[in-house]
Amino acid sequence: MHERNLRAVLKVIPKDCYENPTWKGMLWIARDFVIYAAIVAGLILVDSPWLFLLWILGGLSISGLFILGHDAAHKALFKSQRLNRVMAQLSFLPSLHIHEGWVFGHNRLHHGHTVREQMDFVWHPTSPAQYAELNGFRKLLHRIYWSPVGAGIYYMFDVWWEKMMIFKPPPKQAAAHRIEKAVVLTYLLVFSGALAYGGYFRYGTGLGALWMWTKVFLIPFVIWNYSIGITVYLNHISRDINWWKRSEWNRFGGQMEGTTVIRLPWILNVFYHNIFLHIAHHVDTRIPFYGLPKATAAIGEAYADVVIDKKLSLIDYLKTTRTCKLFDFERGQWLRYGEVPAPVAEAPAAEAPAPAAEAEAPAAEA
């Protein structure tokens, strides 16, 4: 039986999982930019039912670049920290993400406090008491967000817009955030302007210019938000995943029990770059995405009783979105709207074990 702390988990990961030669990272980034450019070219040229396929591929290709940028932002894709930063910024442009804002929210808060009450901000559950205090509009919005079709809306407005574009960073990150935000907005204006000009040139009308921008940029961007919103949801929301009260949280529970391993069809993993092998990524963010399969196998063998490992399933997703609406942090249970929490079964005082302090090294990005 292996110890239940992150130091023990780290020891089972093979050392070669961390190897990240520069040529390999650059090859993957070049591959994904070529795919993205080819799909953009197709979207510009095509006006037929094939657009539906190209829109889906467009959203997926943005996802692929974003996940590579996510790896670089974790300083996992290259040994050079400067190269990691530059490639993260570049790969984040199609998804309009600000590198500095992402590092603060994702690396420090989400990874440093995964599934911890009041700390992990992405898909943080609402308690029954908190939900009862919401006004009618906020209750409706919550029901939309936590419905089967709400993930993209949630990510676009609650994560990308509120916690990225209008987010006010701490003073130490403010200058870098401001510069990188200007770069992202410049990219958006130049890309949008070029599409509008090309659309007017091709169709000869203002509506043609708007259509070109909509079909090449807007629709793939919306699909991308659904792609990443569902990805993060599946990685951290499950009937099997417990969210922890702030005072009771520990790193093993957060990183090993607060996420999942989901097996994708290979065709989807062409774009998702092993991001659904999420436990190994949370245990150590320094592992590049192509090292995650081997690390996942090692962790799964050593901690088979802990790891949640399952195939991607639409039925499972629908069951989760039906069941996981609110979370009772006192009882550690998911609830549906209107469901009454089960009473807490209190053990006699003499049998209640004292909480054990878990001495562990801080997470790499915390």
Secondary structure, DSSP 8 states (H G I E B T S, - for coil): ---SSHHHHHHTS-GGGG---HHHHHHHHHHHHHHHHHHHHHHHH--STTHHHHHHHHHHHHHHHHHHHHHHHTT-S-S-HHHHHHHHHHHHGGGT--HHHHIIIIIIIITTTTTBTTT--TT----HHHHHHS-HHHHHHHHHHTSTT-HHHHIIIIIIIIIIIS----HHHHHHHHHHHHHHHHHHHHHHHHHHHHHHHHHSSHHHHHHHHIIIIIHHHHHHHHHHHHHHHHHH--TT---B-TTT--HHHHHHHSS-EEE--HHHHHHHTTTTBHHHHHH-TTS-GGGHHHHHHHHHHHTTTT--EEE--HHHHHHHHHH-SEEETTTTEEE-TT----------GGG------------TT-
